[in-house]
Amino acid sequence: MVYQWDFLGTKDKGRETVEFVNDYAGGLVKITDHEEVQRIGYITINPIELSGNGRAGGYPSGEVYRWTISFEEKV
């Protein structure tokens, strides 16, 4: 099964996510969701792209960016 998550955040959080994806894409990872369900699989999107340029209204500072991460569960 393939999962996809869309994020909205600051430029700094986007950069952290890019570093995470660059480090772990193609490698086996375990993801735990908000209901404590664990899934083992692979991050399948690399490179990750940040898009956006508006001001971050409710955020401390910087611009608002959107990005998506895909995850393919190992069966």
N, C-alpha and C positions, 0 to 999 in steps of 0.2 A: 504494500500500500504506500502511496506517496502522499505526504503531508506538505502543506505550504502555509507559511506564516508571513503576514504583512505587518510591517512596523512603521511607526511614525515617531521620530525623535530628533534630538539635537545632532548637530554635525559631529560632536565629540563621540556620542554614542554610536553613530554610524561608523565612524572610524574604528572604534573598538570592535564592532561587528565584522567589519572588513578584515581586521587582523585575525579574529577568531576563525572566520571562514577560510582565509588563506592558510592558516595553520592546520585546520582539521578537515578540509574538503578532501574527499576520497578515502579518508580514514574511518574506521568503525567508531561510532560515538553512541553514548546512551543519553537519551533525553527523557526527563521526568516532567509530566504536565502538572497542571494545578490540582488535579485529582489524584496525584501520586501514581499515575499509570506510567510505567517505564517502557520505552521502546528503544530497540537497538537497530542501528542502520547507518546510512551514509548521507552526509550533506551533498546534495547533487547539483548545486548551483555554484559555479565559480568561473569567472570572477563575479563578485557581487557589485551592483551598481547603485550608487546613491543618487536620488533625483529630488529636486526641490530647490526653492530659493526664497520662500516667504519668511517673514519674521516669526519667531517662535513665541506666540502669544502667551501661553501659560508656562513656558519654560524659562529657566533662569536667564539665558542669553543665547545669542547665535541664531542660526537659521533652522527651519524645519525641513527635515529630509524624510523621504520614504524609501524603504527597501524591502525586499522579499527574500526569504530563505526557503528552499525546498529540501525535504528530507525523505529518503526512500528507506522504508523499513525492511530489515533483513528477515527473510522468511525461512 
